[in-house]
Amino acid sequence: MIEVDRVSIRFGVGPGAFVALDDVSVTVKEKEFFTLLGPSGCGKTTLLRSIAGFIRPHSGAIRLGGKDILGLPPFERPVNTVFQNYALFPHMTVAENVGFGLAMLNRPKQEIARTVEEMLALVKMSPMASRRPAELSGGQQQRVALARALAPKPKVLLLDESLSALDLKLRKEMQIELKRLQAATGITFIFVTHDQEEALTMSDRIAVMSAGRILQIGTPRDIYDHPSRRFVADFIGDTNFVEAVYLDAGTVELPGGTRMSPRMPEGAAPAAGKVTLAVRPEHAQLQEDIADAPLSGVLDDVVYCGTDTHFHLALADGARFVVRRQNNPSQMAAFQPGQRLGIRFEPQAAQVLGD
């Protein structure tokens, strides 16, 4: 549906110019929920705005359905955008807001009325059609903004951190609602966020961005379980980093001398020498016997978090390691701070990170 081909965007001129996008290429499939994920300043919103037509790239191409759209102004592109602040017209009712775009397209009044009714039913706002935005909650305003953007039936809907203004509980509810809307309409969604949980919850695929570049693209499970680089592993979820030595034939040696064959990064095998392993806290277990454990450490702290407990350990080389265990009354081992414990994890639970 969308092809971004080697797009670069910079702000300013000369040596001090800021490179917002650096030779970025990505393809978004039809009917896909695709998320651009990364920290502030990574270029994700700039990429979204370039697709919308608000920013023109200095080089590269953007195609929609195989057709070049760089020469089209925003209002001629078959895309709509939902912004963070929703931008509803305060003097219009909910129904009037939803139908505004259709009126600007000179659609017949009967078609506008029918579409507004359909869109309000889709976002479950039909009983509030006559209210004005000031009479709505933040979540209700977000639903109206979505209905307005969906009403003209765009080929692509762009969402720029559109859940960030909501409180935590409502944001979680709207994550599920957005995914439902995308499936119901069949419209391609491109969603921008810095919230990893939002990305993992809603997306078919995720592009992780940093410093104007895309570092990795994959399904939520691929991104979480098989991070390609340290930045991706660190940004998505909690991760333990273990320094090891790569020997050969896919084998590494851990600090205590244990050898194992972890998952390798895609592409060429790393050169012999130091490498970094990523191990998720929930993929490791603690045991009192340290003799047959790949790692061992001294338990510093035990943090109860309701659904699970986090065990913080100090390894012999000074590195930190966290083990997360779901709380189960029948399996509550009495580990005490100051106790030396073995840390066990399966070789395939460890990922060798690329550069």
C-alpha positions in Angstrom: 0.0 0.0 0.0 2.8 2.5 1.0 6.3 2.3 -0.3 8.9 4.7 1.2 12.0 4.5 -1.0 15.3 5.9 0.4 13.7 9.0 1.8 15.9 11.6 3.5 14.8 14.8 5.2 17.0 17.4 6.9 16.2 20.7 8.7 18.6 23.6 8.3 21.5 23.9 5.9 25.3 23.4 6.0 27.3 21.4 8.5 24.8 22.2 11.3 21.8 20.7 9.5 19.8 18.2 11.4 19.1 14.9 9.6 15.6 13.9 10.6 15.4 10.9 8.2 18.5 9.2 6.8 17.9 7.1 3.7 14.8 5.4 5.1 13.0 2.7 3.1 10.0 0.7 4.3 7.0 -1.0 2.7 3.6 -1.1 4.5 1.2 -3.8 3.3 -2.5 -3.4 2.4 -4.9 -3.7 5.4 -1.9 -3.8 7.8 -1.7 -2.2 11.2 1.9 -0.9 11.0 3.6 1.0 13.8 6.6 3.4 13.8 8.1 3.1 17.3 11.0 5.0 18.8 12.0 7.7 21.3 11.4 11.4 20.8 13.4 12.8 18.0 14.0 9.5 16.2 12.1 10.6 13.0 8.9 8.7 13.3 6.6 11.7 13.2 8.6 13.2 10.4 8.2 10.1 8.3 4.4 10.1 9.0 4.1 13.7 8.0 6.0 13.1 4.8 3.5 10.4 3.9 0.7 12.8 4.7 2.3 15.5 2.5 3.0 18.0 5.2 6.8 17.7 4.8 8.5 17.2 1.4 11.6 14.9 1.4 14.9 16.2 0.1 15.5 12.9 -1.7 13.7 9.6 -2.3 10.2 8.6 -3.3 6.9 7.8 -1.6 4.4 5.7 -3.5 0.8 4.7 -2.6 -0.6 1.7 -4.5 2.4 1.9 -6.8 1.8 5.6 -7.8 4.2 8.4 -6.9 2.4 10.8 -4.5 5.2 13.3 -3.7 3.8 15.8 -6.2 0.3 15.7 -4.6 -0.7 18.2 -1.9 -2.1 16.8 1.4 -5.7 17.3 0.4 -5.3 15.3 -2.8 -3.7 12.3 -1.2 -6.1 9.4 -0.2 -4.9 9.5 3.4 -6.3 11.0 6.6 -4.5 11.9 9.8 -5.6 11.7 13.4 -3.5 14.1 15.5 -2.5 14.0 19.2 -4.9 16.9 20.1 -7.8 15.5 17.9 -8.5 19.1 16.4 -12.3 18.8 16.7 -14.3 21.9 15.8 -15.7 23.2 19.2 -18.7 25.0 17.6 -19.9 21.8 15.8 -21.8 18.9 17.1 -20.3 15.4 17.1 -22.3 14.5 13.9 -21.2 17.8 12.2 -17.6 17.1 13.0 -17.8 13.6 11.5 -19.5 14.8 8.4 -17.3 17.9 7.9 -14.8 16.2 5.6 -17.5 14.7 3.5 -19.2 18.1 3.1 -15.9 19.6 1.9 -15.8 16.8 -0.7 -19.3 17.9 -1.9 -20.8 14.5 -1.2 -24.7 14.4 -1.4 -26.5 15.2 1.9 -28.1 11.8 2.1 -24.7 10.1 1.7 -23.2 12.3 4.4 -26.1 11.5 6.8 -25.8 7.8 6.1 -22.0 7.7 6.5 -22.1 9.8 9.7 -24.6 7.3 11.2 -22.4 4.4 10.2 -19.2 5.9 11.5 -20.8 6.9 14.9 -22.1 3.4 15.2 -18.7 2.0 14.4 -17.0 4.0 17.2 -20.0 3.5 19.6 -20.9 7.2 19.8 -24.4 7.3 18.2 -26.1 8.4 21.5 -23.9 11.5 21.6 -24.3 12.7 18.0 -25.8 16.1 19.1 -23.2 16.9 21.8 -20.3 19.3 21.3 -16.6 18.4 21.9 -16.5 20.3 25.3 -19.2 17.9 26.6 -17.2 14.8 25.9 -14.4 13.0 27.7 -10.9 12.6 26.2 -11.7 9.1 25.1 -15.0 10.1 23.5 -13.3 13.0 21.7 -10.7 10.5 20.4 -13.5 8.3 19.0 -15.1 11.3 17.2 -11.7 12.2 15.7 -11.3 8.6 14.4 -14.9 8.6 13.0 -14.2 11.9 11.2 -11.0 10.5 9.7 -12.6 7.2 8.7 -15.7 8.8 7.1 -14.2 9.6 3.7 -12.9 6.0 3.5 -9.2 6.8 3.0 -6.8 4.2 1.8 -4.4 4.9 4.6 -5.1 6.3 8.1 -2.2 8.0 9.9 -2.3 8.2 13.6 0.3 10.5 15.3 0.5 9.5 19.0 -3.2 9.7 19.1 -3.6 7.8 22.5 -0.9 9.7 24.5 -3.4 12.3 26.0 -5.5 9.6 27.6 -5.1 8.1 31.1 -3.6 4.7 31.5 -6.8 2.6 31.8 -8.5 4.4 28.9 -5.4 4.1 26.8 -5.4 0.4 27.2 -9.1 0.2 26.3 -8.5 2.3 23.2 -5.6 0.1 22.1 -8.0 -2.8 21.7 -10.6 -0.5 20.2 -8.2 0.8 17.5 -7.3 -2.7 16.5 -11.0 -3.6 16.3 -11.7 -0.6 14.1 -8.8 -1.4 11.8 -10.0 -4.9 11.3 -13.6 -3.8 10.8 -12.8 -1.2 8.1 -9.9 -3.0 6.4 -8.1 0.4 6.1 -4.3 0.4 6.4 -3.3 2.0 9.7 0.2 3.6 10.2 0.5 4.4 13.9 3.3 6.5 15.6 4.2 6.0 19.2 7.0 5.9 21.7 5.0 3.5 23.9 6.3 -0.1 23.4 3.2 -1.6 25.0 1.0 0.1 22.5 3.1 -1.1 19.7 3.2 -4.7 20.9 -0.6 -4.8 21.6 -1.9 -3.4 18.3 0.6 -3.9 15.5 0.8 -6.5 12.8 4.4 -5.3 12.3 6.6 -2.7 14.0 9.5 -0.6 12.7 11.9 0.5 15.5 13.5 3.8 14.7 16.5 5.7 16.1 18.4 8.7 14.9 16.5 9.0 11.7 17.0 5.3 10.7 14.9 2.1 10.8 16.9 -0.4 12.9 14.5 -3.4 12.7 11.1 -4.3 11.2 9.2 -7.4 12.3 6.1 -8.7 14.0 5.7 -7.9 17.7 7.0 -11.4 18.6 10.0 -11.1 16.3 10.9 -7.7 17.7 10.5 -8.8 21.3 12.0 -12.3 21.1 14.6 -11.7 18.4 16.0 -8.1 18.7 18.7 -7.5 16.2 20.6 -4.8 18.0 21.2 -3.7 21.6 19.1 -0.5 21.1 16.1 -2.6 20.0 16.5 -5.0 22.9 16.9 -2.2 25.4 14.0 -0.1 24.1 11.5 -2.9 23.8 10.7 -4.3 27.2 13.2 -5.1 30.0 16.4 -6.9 29.1 19.4 -8.3 30.7 22.7 -7.8 28.9 25.4 -10.4 29.4 28.9 -10.0 28.0 30.3 -13.2 26.5 33.0 -14.5 24.1 32.1 -15.9 20.8 34.2 -19.0 20.0 33.0 -20.6 16.7 30.3 -22.7 15.2 27.6 -20.7 17.1 29.1 -21.3 20.5 29.7 -18.6 23.2 31.4 -18.8 26.6 29.7 -17.0 29.5 31.7 -15.2 32.3 31.6 -18.3 34.5 33.0 -20.5 31.8 29.7 -22.2 30.7 29.4 -22.7 27.0 26.1 -22.6 25.1 24.7 -22.1 21.6 22.3 -19.1 21.8 20.3 -17.6 18.9 22.5 -15.7 16.4 21.7 -12.4 14.7 20.5 -12.6 11.1 23.1 -12.5 8.5 26.8 -13.2 9.0 28.0 -14.8 12.3 29.9 -12.5 14.6 33.6 -12.4 14.6 35.5 -14.3 17.3 35.7 -12.2 20.4 33.4 -10.3 22.8 29.7 -10.3 22.1 26.6 -9.2 24.0 23.7 -11.5 24.9 20.2 -10.3 25.6 18.1 -12.4 28.0 14.6 -11.3 29.0 13.9 -11.4 32.8 10.9 -13.7 32.4 13.0 -16.2 30.5 15.4 -16.9 33.4 14.8 -18.8 36.6 16.6 -18.8 40.0 17.8 -21.9 41.8 19.8 -22.5 45.0 22.3 -24.8 43.4 24.8 -22.7 41.5 27.0 -25.6 40.4 25.1 -26.4 37.2 23.7 -22.9 36.5 25.1 -20.8 33.5 25.4 -17.8 35.7 25.2 -17.0 39.4 24.8 -13.8 41.4 24.1 -12.3 44.8 20.5 -11.3 45.4 20.4 -7.6 46.2 16.7 -6.8 46.2 13.2 -8.4 45.8 10.5 -6.2 44.4 6.9 -7.2 44.6 4.9 -5.9 41.6 1.5 -7.5 42.2 1.2 -9.9 39.2 4.9 -10.8 39.5 8.1 -10.4 41.5 11.4 -9.0 40.3 14.6 -10.4 41.7 17.6 -8.1 41.3 21.1 -9.8 41.4 24.7 -8.6 41.1 26.9 -10.8 39.0 30.6 -11.5 39.7 31.7 -9.0 37.1 29.6 -6.2 38.5 26.8 -6.5 35.9 23.2 -6.5 37.0 20.6 -9.2 36.2 16.9 -9.2 36.9 14.7 -12.4 37.0 11.0 -11.9 36.8 8.6 -14.5 38.1 4.8 -14.6 38.0 3.4 -14.7 41.5 1.9 -18.1 42.3 1.1 -18.9 46.0 2.1 -22.6 45.4 5.5 -21.7 44.1 6.9 -19.0 46.4 10.5 -19.8 47.1 11.9 -17.9 50.1 15.0 -16.3 48.5 16.6 -13.8 50.7 18.8 -10.7 49.9 22.4 -11.6 50.3 21.9 -15.1 49.1 24.0 -16.4 46.2 21.8 -18.0 43.6 22.1 -19.8 40.3 20.6 -18.2 37.2 19.3 -20.7 34.6 18.0 -20.0 31.1 17.7 -22.1 28.0 20.3 -21.4 25.3 17.6 -20.3 22.8 16.4 -17.8 25.4 19.6 -15.8 24.8 20.0 -13.7 21.7 23.5 -12.6 20.4 23.1 -9.0 19.4 24.4 -7.4 16.2 26.3 -4.1 15.9 
